Amino acid sequence: MRVVRLRDGAIRWGIFHDTADLTRYLETFIVESWVDHLRQYELFTIHKLNNSPLSICQPSRI
């Protein structure tokens, strides 16, 4: 994930392990602006849509 976040504009990235719940991790990343954050969210949403089982049945809007 680090490489992907940095490639998409993050200026800092980190991952933390929850010591109270060993199955849980927390990812953090910082982008320079709100616009960059919205762009990353949009890219994630598009990626999630394109990789969902339903994307086979739905026409692409990209």
Residue frames relative to the residue before (quaternion, step in Angstrom):
aa qw qx qy qz dx dy dz
M 1.0000 0.0000 0.0000 0.0000 0.00 0.00 0.00
R 0.5842 0.6084 -0.3818 0.3778 3.58 0.99 -0.76
V 0.6754 0.4981 -0.2960 0.4561 3.56 0.83 -1.01
V 0.6505 0.5168 -0.3159 0.4582 3.58 0.96 -0.84
R 0.6722 0.4942 -0.3039 0.4600 3.61 0.84 -0.94
L 0.6806 0.4783 -0.2955 0.4697 3.59 0.88 -0.92
R 0.6241 0.5358 -0.3329 0.4612 3.57 1.05 -0.75
D 0.7333 0.4262 -0.2248 0.4797 3.57 1.03 -0.82
G 0.7491 -0.4644 0.2115 0.4224 3.59 1.17 0.39
A 0.4518 0.6732 -0.4761 0.3405 3.61 1.18 0.03
I 0.2870 -0.7593 0.5566 0.1771 3.57 -1.06 0.72
R 0.7690 0.0911 -0.0846 0.6271 3.58 1.30 -0.18
W 0.0275 -0.7937 0.6074 -0.0206 3.56 -1.07 0.82
G 0.0912 0.7935 -0.5999 0.0473 3.56 -1.12 0.64
I 0.1398 -0.7543 0.6323 0.1079 3.52 -1.29 0.41
F 0.1113 -0.8032 0.5851 0.0089 3.53 -0.93 0.97
H 0.3317 -0.7349 0.5656 0.1733 3.55 -1.08 0.83
D 0.3682 -0.7196 0.5474 0.2168 3.57 -0.83 0.99
T 0.3072 -0.7884 0.5042 0.1726 3.59 -0.44 1.17
A 0.6248 0.5240 -0.3443 0.4654 3.59 1.21 -0.32
D 0.7695 0.1436 -0.0794 0.6173 3.59 1.19 -0.56
L 0.2745 -0.8285 0.4683 0.1372 3.57 -0.06 1.31
T 0.6335 0.5135 -0.3426 0.4665 3.60 1.23 -0.12
R 0.6736 0.5084 -0.2768 0.4595 3.58 1.28 -0.11
Y 0.0625 -0.7645 0.6415 0.0121 3.53 -1.09 0.92
L 0.2093 -0.7564 0.6063 0.1283 3.56 -1.20 0.55
E 0.1762 -0.7751 0.6012 0.0820 3.55 -0.74 1.10
T 0.0368 -0.7743 0.6314 0.0222 3.56 -1.02 0.83
F 0.0997 0.7694 -0.6300 0.0350 3.53 -1.17 0.61
I 0.2585 -0.7586 0.5854 0.1228 3.52 -1.18 0.67
V 0.1055 -0.7590 0.6399 0.0577 3.53 -1.03 0.90
E 0.6360 -0.5960 0.3443 0.3488 3.56 -1.15 0.54
S 0.8294 0.0746 -0.0057 0.5536 3.61 0.97 -0.67
W 0.6548 -0.4918 0.4036 0.4080 3.52 -1.34 0.25
V 0.6076 0.5532 -0.3495 0.4503 3.59 1.05 -0.73
D 0.6479 0.5025 -0.3187 0.4755 3.61 0.97 -0.82
H 0.6260 0.5331 -0.3335 0.4612 3.59 1.02 -0.79
L 0.6712 0.4942 -0.2972 0.4657 3.58 0.88 -0.93
R 0.6327 0.5257 -0.3296 0.4634 3.60 1.03 -0.75
Q 0.6574 0.4963 -0.3138 0.4723 3.60 0.96 -0.83
Y 0.6333 0.5214 -0.3301 0.4670 3.58 1.00 -0.80
E 0.6462 0.5151 -0.3155 0.4664 3.57 0.99 -0.84
L 0.6510 0.5081 -0.3182 0.4655 3.60 0.94 -0.85
F 0.6436 0.5155 -0.3181 0.4678 3.59 0.99 -0.83
T 0.6601 0.5124 -0.3070 0.4555 3.59 0.92 -0.92
I 0.6504 0.5011 -0.3152 0.4760 3.59 0.95 -0.85
H 0.6470 0.5173 -0.3146 0.4635 3.59 0.94 -0.90
K 0.6624 0.5063 -0.3038 0.4610 3.56 0.92 -0.93
L 0.6511 0.5108 -0.3096 0.4683 3.60 0.97 -0.85
N 0.6962 0.4846 -0.2809 0.4490 3.58 0.87 -0.95
N 0.7380 0.3977 -0.2282 0.4950 3.59 1.12 -0.54
S 0.4944 0.6438 -0.4472 0.3756 3.58 1.23 0.15
P 0.6079 -0.5630 0.4041 0.3876 3.60 -1.12 0.52
L 0.6451 0.5342 -0.3255 0.4388 3.59 1.11 -0.58
S 0.5458 0.6379 -0.4089 0.3576 3.61 1.16 -0.41
I 0.5565 0.6005 -0.3922 0.4193 3.58 1.19 -0.40
C 0.7348 0.4210 -0.2170 0.4855 3.56 1.09 -0.78
Q 0.7047 0.4505 -0.2599 0.4826 3.59 1.18 -0.39
P 0.4737 -0.6555 0.4916 0.3229 3.59 -1.02 0.71
S 0.5000 -0.6518 0.4816 0.3053 3.57 -1.09 0.70
R 0.2373 -0.7728 0.5735 0.1327 3.56 -1.06 0.82
I 0.5024 0.6635 -0.4189 0.3631 3.58 1.24 0.19
